[in-house]
Amino acid sequence: MNNEHALRNVPDALLLDFGGVVFETRKHPDGRDRMAASLAARLERAHLPADRTDLRRSLDAGLTALKHWKHAQSRRLAPTEMGPREVVADFLAADLPAPARALLTAEASDVLAELNTTLSAHDLRPGIRELLDIADARGIPVGIVSNAHSGRSHRRILADHGLEGRFGIQCYSDEVGLRKPHPGIIELAARGLGVEPARCWYVGDTQDRDVVAGRRAGVAAVVLTRSHHTDEPPFAVADTADAVFDTPEGLARALRTAQGTTTTAPSPRAPAVPGSAREPGVVDPVRGALLIDHGGVISASAADPQAMDRFAGWLADLLAGTEAGPDTAGVLTRVEAARSVYRDFKRDARTGSGPGAGIPEVDAPTFWRDWFGAGLSGRQRAVLTAEAHDVMARYGAAKSRRELRTGVAALLEACAAAGRPVVVVSNTVSGRAVRAVCAEHGIDHLIAAYVCSDEAGARKPDPALVREALSIAAADPGLSWFYGDKPQNDAVAAHTCGIGRRVLVRGGSTADPALEAALAEGLVTDVVDDADGLARLMGAVPALAR
């Protein structure tokens, strides 16, 4: 029975789950087969064995185990979310050989984004557009609070349905590290909208996650919109919802008839905007790979002030609220200040580090919430916490124009023809942005995987990135090539891992005298003018070393 008293007063904000509330999911009958085929294609680009039966078996086992894991987390008082790499390595790819597992782990973010829409269709639930229109008319901000292994995929689905600009904040468990029924994810969304949880309605579809999370967060009302999960919780749940509606249409009616007006000014809507290379039991590899840096090597970059202005305007709109916030110029000033802190961070991280030392990479929330957001309001910092990964991807795409360097496409084509895997190994602010640039250049199909510092949590010259790339490629370091442009990042990491040929290119980020000095001291084996020069070198090497 619905508790009409709990829904009598208009809320200061409306927090919605994604699946089961905004969208209903339905399984594609052939989804797992298509996903196994896609995983096989990824492995084939690296010239690795790609048995679709084995891939389907590992996928099935991983999804089943992951389902049990999710149920178990719902019993915990403060569950945290796994990162994409852990989901892929420990669940979906756990049965696969080490090189295949390493490749898919490196590509985990893309794998999980693809998995979400390959396995399931997402149908907008009846009443959702009406609900959002009512909220807009009554000045009630709306946020998303969802357990997800790919928040980026959820954002894309919203955009595909024309809903990208309808939510003041989107909190996804994989991006904020908290998993319902942890109340912190609801509290974070409420802070980002500038309200208290006690004045929010929280709407979900599950008893064990949503009802419990809402009660722990102390929201004004917990509502369920019934889906295929609602009436079959994995275990008995003591808490109950204040209201259960068959569809969001019932929720829309309740919001329309709620008494009073919200005292909270409407929150802005997000604007639409244009170990080792070898593991025990693994046969020693007898092939080499090409490991290649991105910035300055695959592509040359130039500042893009117009794109940065658009990005800054978008971020200013995202942060705008009742309190003062940075305008476009203020965002640009704060970005430059955060970049200055980042430069200091990189310098300090390397201070005293010798060959083989671990060198950490900053994560997106630290950059945006702590560095960029220093001095902003608690609400604005909450928004930056929740949206940090999406903000970083947009920033990575906007900060520079990229042009493919001479000879790179032909070099990668030659590697593909020779059966030599290519792995990008790059210090990045956003691996997603790097992948997008390579796709725009039309070379992504020639790249087996990307080992990116923001995803791996370490940055060159930490050898961990090179070791991961070698593991992905099942390659012998002595038979492999590293193509970069920075002696103290690329060459040091490659030399530490025993990469046989360490080639640096002119015209990147390092002046010619420094390149020649690295060559003279033996840190670098070759210096070339462009990728055509590297191709000529590789063509003169015996086949086994390719």
GIURBEL-V591209 format. One record per helix or strand of 3 or more residues. SS is the DSSP state (helix for helix, strand for strand). FROM is the first residue (numbers start at 1). TO is the last residue. If there is no record, write none. Layout:
SS,FROM,TO + SS,FROM,TO
This chain:
strand,13,16 + strand,23,27 + helix,31,45 + helix,52,73 + helix,84,92 + helix,98,106 + helix,108,119 + strand,120,124 + helix,128,137 + strand,141,146 + helix,151,160 + helix,164,166 + strand,169,172 + helix,173,176 + helix,184,192 + helix,197,199 + strand,200,204 + helix,207,217 + strand,221,225 + strand,243,245 + helix,248,257 + strand,290,292 + strand,299,303 + helix,305,319 + helix,328,350 + helix,364,372 + helix,378,398 + strand,400,404 + helix,408,418 + strand,422,426 + helix,431,440 + helix,444,446 + strand,449,452 + helix,453,456 + helix,464,473 + helix,477,479 + strand,481,484 + helix,487,496 + strand,501,505 + helix,512,520 + strand,526,528 + helix,531,539 + helix,543,545
